[in-house]
Amino acid sequence: MTWHDPIVEEVRAIREAYAARFQYDLEAIYRDLQAQVRQQGWQTVSSPPRPPKPVERTVGRQVD
């Protein structure tokens, strides 16, 4: 039995059609999205990078 969600399928079909419009060229897709942001007057917010979480190191033990 395969899981079937019509909303997920619709989103994937829209994403596929959008990417195909630009021959799957990520730079062209990025330029189009940036143009949409400028055209719509949307604001983007950048957050400062989060500091890395400390990692517990194990000496002499193999981690799987």
Protein Blocks (a to p, Z undefined) as FASTA:
>chain_A
ZZddfklmmmmmmmmmmmmmnoopaklmmmmmmmmmmmnopacddddddddddddddehi
acZZ
